[in-house]
Amino acid sequence: MPASDNSPLPVLGIVDPRQARLLGVDSQLPAVPLDAQTPQALRTRFAQPPQWLPEAMQEKRITARQPSDAAVLVPIVMREQPTVLLTVRSARLSTHSGQVAFPGGKRDPQDVSAEATALREAHEEVGLAPRNVEVLGRLPLYVTGTAFHITPVVALVHPQASYFPNPGEVADLFEVPLSYLLNPAHHERHAMQWQGVDREWFAMPYQDGEQQRYIWGATAGMLRNLYRFLAA
């Protein structure tokens, strides 16, 4: 079932990350202007990137497993007001189950690039046709505490009439306005101690009708880097 206001998000021993200590909300930072969020403005920004510094790059490691290369697609859907397509991961998955995520996954041996991985996974997970995707570029590598080395691939997406989520991997799909995610007034910073280790993360809670979509951890960290890149 999709996550709701009262459903737990169990992960890594944390019963519900929404109950973790709130360090602050970054409402003092400026939002990315709307005219910088148009498809053409995004194309120009990735074609001529500014000097900037990513803010979220590596989580504290909490596993002994060998690192795995992975890629995700950051799909900006070209609606009248652009949105970002996100998934709720299936509860059946062994890592990060039930969490909000980008379409993506581990790199397969036949994948020639991170872009190939992201496009293949997006097609397998949600039925996103590669012909509807215009890759813009990459954000910096993000390393999760579970030892995934993730390359975020940012792309423009032509809206599809329907998607076809794989029930073994995806419990739900939803879209969030890009302008909401690029406004730091919606960026929370949380902290919690787990097994003697202090962990901190970003969260971007989004009220989607009657459901709260709790965007946090790696997904929120990569979105924070997208904000920094577009605000630079």
Secondary structure, 3 states (H helix, E strand, C coil): CCCCCCCCCCECCECCHHHCEEEEECCCCCCCCHHHCCHHHHHHHHHCCCCCCCCCCECCCCCCCCCEEEEEEEEEECCCCCEEEEEEECCCCCCCCCCEECCEEECCCCCCCHHHHHHHHHHHHHCCCHHHEEEEEECCCEECCCCEEEEEEEEEECCCCCCCCCCCCEEEEEEEEHHHHCCHHHCEEEEEEECCEEEEEEEEEEEECCEEEEEEHHHHHHHHHHHHHHHC
